[in-house]
Amino acid sequence: EKKYRYNVPSLYKTMFLATVGDFLSLRDSDEEGAYEQFVGENVNLALISALLLTTFIPLYYEEANKLNVPDDGFTLSVDMGAWSRFVIPVNRHILHSFFDVTYSIATTSMFLATLSCVYNILMSNEAGNDTRVIIFRKNLGILSRFPYFFFAIGAYAFGFAIGCHFFITPRFQSALAIKVIICFSLITVFVFVLLFPSHMALYTAFAEEERHPPLDYTTEQLETEVEQYFTEVQSSGSNNLNLDDFLKYLRKTMTPKGYHVPLTDGTALEASRIFYDQLARKRGTSAEHL
C-alpha cells in the first residue's frame, strides 16, 4: 500500500496539532515560492501580535489594579448537595498577583512573538531566494515555529485572565451564571465548530491534492475528448463551442470530497491547441482566424 505524506488527522490529534502549530509546516517542502510563503507568514503574525500587544500593555498596567472586589476579598461557596460544600476564601492581593502574572505573561509573549517574526523576516530577506530560505528553515527546524508558540502562549494567558476577570466582577449569582453559560457556549462553538474543523479541512486539502495529482492527457486522448465534447454540445442543440467549457469538461474527474482534479500546465496548453485545430477544421478555416 502506498504511503502518503499528508493524512487527515482524527479530532483528538487535531487538538494537539493545532496547539503546537503543526499546520505551519505543511508547505515546508515546497521549493517554489518558499521565500514569499515564509516571509508572508511572519509578516501576518507580526502584525497581529503587535496589534494585540497594544491591547495587552494597558491591561497589564491598569486593569490588574482595577478589581471590583472588597478590600478584604470574598468567598466562593460551591454547594454539591448532600456530598460536600466548599467555601474558598479569595484575597484581593492574591487576585492582584494572579492578574499581574497572567497579563505580564500575555504581554511578554506577544512582544517576543513580534520580535521573533521580525527576526525571521530579516533573516529571510538576507537569504534572498527560495533555495536559501528552505535551507535556513530546515536548519531551524521546530525553532521556526517559535513565533507561533509565543503567540499561542500569549493568547491563552490573556484568554484565561480575561475570563477570570469576567467571572469575579458580577455582584449577583444570576449575572455570573449568565456569563458562564454564554462564554463557555461561545468558546465551545469557536473550538469545535471553527478551529478544529478548519485544521482538519486544511489537512484534507493537502491529502486530496496528494492522492489526486493533476490530470495528464496524451495527445490521442485529447483528440478523442475534443470529438466527444463537440458531439455532446451539438446533441444538446447548442453550437457554443468554448475553450473554457472544454477545459472544465476535461476536469470531470472528481475526488470523494467533490474536488475537481485540475489539469497539468502542459495538458492545458496541448488541449487548447488541439481544440482550436479541430474547431478550425470543423468550420473550414485556420486556427489563427478563430
Protein Blocks (a to p, Z undefined) as FASTA:
>chain_A
ZZdfbdcddfklmmmmmmnommmmmmmmpmghklmmmmmmmmmmmmmmmmmmmmmmmmmm
mmmmmccbdfklpaddddehjmbccdddddfklmmmmmmmmmmmmmmmmmmmmmmmmmmm
mmmmmnopaklmmmmmmmnmmmlmmmmmmmmmmmmmmmmmmmmmmmmmpmbfklmmmmmm
mmmmmmmmmmmmmmmmmmmmmmmmmmmmmmmccddddfklmmmmmmmmmmmmmmnopabd
cfklmmmmmmmpccfkopacdddfklmmmmmmmmmmmmmmmnopafklZZ
